[in-house]
Amino acid sequence: MPRKKKITYEYSHDGVKQSVLRYAKGVRQPEGWAEQMAERVAKATDKWIADKDIVTEDDLRKVIISELERLNEDVAFAYRNHDKII
């Protein structure tokens, strides 16, 4: 049985921000609020990740979703269900 190739990613503040912004715009949030929300989430993940040596993509997604749930449930729902047909 072939082994799964392990893929690693480098954390990026801008990557998180752009990802959140894409989902916020996708659920038609006002431009200014979408920008603010994306920046807040990116700053929160910066703070969370600062003392971590290794972080999984799932861990990072959980932090992003947790922050989004505090800011906007619609965006959190879209982000949480990105891989499902909704």
DODO-826003 format. One record per residue (C-alpha): residue in three letters; x, y, z. Coordinates in steps of 0.5 Angstrom, whole numbers, plus 500, padded with zeros to 3 digits. Each point is the difference from the previous one (the first is absolute). Layout:
! DODO-826003
ALA_X_Y_Z .
...
//
This chain:
! DODO-826003
MET_500_500_500 .
PRO_503_507_498 .
ARG_502_505_505 .
LYS_496_506_500 .
LYS_505_506_499 .
LYS_500_505_505 .
ILE_499_507_498 .
THR_502_506_504 .
TYR_499_507_500 .
GLU_503_506_502 .
TYR_495_505_504 .
SER_498_506_497 .
HIS_497_506_503 .
ASP_498_503_494 .
GLY_497_493_498 .
VAL_496_499_505 .
LYS_497_507_499 .
GLN_499_499_493 .
SER_496_493_501 .
VAL_496_503_505 .
LEU_499_506_496 .
ARG_498_496_494 .
TYR_494_496_504 .
ALA_498_507_503 .
LYS_499_503_493 .
GLY_497_493_498 .
VAL_494_501_505 .
ARG_499_507_498 .
GLN_503_504_506 .
PRO_501_507_499 .
GLU_507_502_497 .
GLY_503_504_506 .
TRP_497_494_505 .
ALA_503_495_496 .
GLU_507_503_501 .
GLN_500_501_507 .
MET_497_493_502 .
ALA_506_497_495 .
GLU_505_505_504 .
ARG_497_498_507 .
VAL_500_492_498 .
ALA_508_501_497 .
LYS_502_504_507 .
ALA_497_495_504 .
THR_503_494_496 .
ASP_507_503_501 .
LYS_499_501_507 .
TRP_498_493_501 .
ILE_505_497_496 .
ALA_506_504_503 .
ASP_502_495_505 .
LYS_499_493_496 .
ASP_505_496_496 .
ILE_496_496_496 .
VAL_492_501_498 .
THR_496_496_496 .
GLU_495_503_495 .
ASP_494_498_504 .
ASP_503_503_506 .
LEU_500_507_496 .
ARG_494_499_497 .
LYS_497_499_507 .
VAL_503_506_502 .
ILE_497_504_494 .
ILE_493_497_501 .
SER_500_502_507 .
GLU_502_507_499 .
LEU_495_500_494 .
GLU_494_498_505 .
ARG_501_506_504 .
LEU_500_505_495 .
ASN_495_497_495 .
GLU_497_493_500 .
ASP_498_500_492 .
VAL_507_501_498 .
ALA_502_495_506 .
PHE_495_495_497 .
ALA_503_501_493 .
TYR_507_499_502 .
ARG_498_494_504 .
ASN_497_497_494 .
HIS_504_502_495 .
ASP_501_493_497 .
LYS_492_498_500 .
ILE_495_502_496 .
ILE_495_504_503 .
//
